[in-house]
Amino acid sequence: VQLQASGGGLVQAGGSLRLSCTASGVIFPNNVVGWFRQSPGKQRELVASITNRGDTNYAGSVKGRFTISRDNAKHTVYLQMNSLITEDTAVYYCNHRSVIGNRSFWGQGTLVTVSS
């Protein structure tokens, strides 16, 4: 699986961004796609995830502000980020994990910078 992440950028606090993660190659039908983020000096953390059936999971810090969704026909997962705060500044990575076999693939990161 190859993953292409896009949509990062610079935004003011309170603004919005939408990240996209498009998969290509051999795509496992039963999978979980997650958005993770990592800021300097911190460990990579899960932001949100979505299964191929549409079940979602969010970190407490983004609940109510971020929405993860997917378009299976386009092999694309989106992360709509609203009401951004400076603490959301990080490099965001998408991950595709097969449910069977637990194989994991990472996309390149996309930088999100939220200014005050």
N, C-alpha and C positions, 0 to 999 in steps of 0.2 A: 504494500500500500504506500503510495506517495501522497503526501498531504501538502497543500498549498494554503497558507494562511495569509490573510490580507485585511486591511481596514483600519489598522492602527494610525495614530497621528497625535497631533497636539490639540487639546481642547480645554476650554476654561471650565472651572468648577461649575457644576450645575448643567453642563452640556451633555451631549449624547454622541455615541459612536456605535457603529455596527461592525463587528468582526465576522469574517467568513472563513470557513475552512472547507476546501474542496478536495475530495479524495479521488484518486485515479489508480489504475493498476488492478491488482487482485483485491477485491473488496469482500470482506467476510459478511455474509448476510446477517448473522447474529452478532451484533457489535454494540459497543458503547463508545460514544465520542465525548470527550471531555475537553473543556478549556481549563488550562492551568495558568498560573502567573508566577513570576518571580521578580522581586525587586532586590536591589543591591543589599547584600548582607543577610538576606532572608532565604529560607528554604522555598522551593517550589510548592505551591499549594493549589488544591483543586478549587476552581471557581464554580463550575457548573458542569453537569454531564447529562446526556440524553441517550437512551437506548434506541435501537432500531424500531421499537414499538412506540416510542414517544414518552416513555417514563423519564421524568426529570429529577434532578437533585441539585441543590444549591448550597453554597457556603452561607453561613449565617450572615456574614458581612455584606452580602450582595442581594439577599432575598428582598424582593419588592422593588429592586432597582434594575436588576439584570434579568433578561429572558433568553433562554436557549431554545432553539427550534431547529428543525431540519427539513430539508427537501430531499427525500430519498431518490426521486427521479434525477435530480441534479447532483446527487452524492455530496451535498453541501450542508454543513451545519453552521448556524448563525448564532452570534451572541450579541443581542441588543443591550447596550449599556446606557442607562439613563441616570440622571441625577449624579453624575460622576463627581467624586471627591478626590482630593490630592492623594489620599491613601490608595487609590486605585492605580496610581502610576506604577507601571511594571512592564516587563516583556511578557506577552501573552502567547502561550503555546497551545496548539490543539494536539490531541492524542486520540488515536483510533485503536481500540482494543477488541480483539475477538473474544466472544464469550466462551467458545469452545477452543481450548488450547491456550487461551490467555496470551496470545501474541499481541505485542504492543508496538505501535509505530508513532513517531513524533514528527510534527511539521516544524518548519523553521519558525522562530518567534516573530511576533510583530509588536513593535513598541507603542505603548499607550502612555502619553504624558498628559497629566491633568494639572493645569496651572491655577494658582489661587487668584 
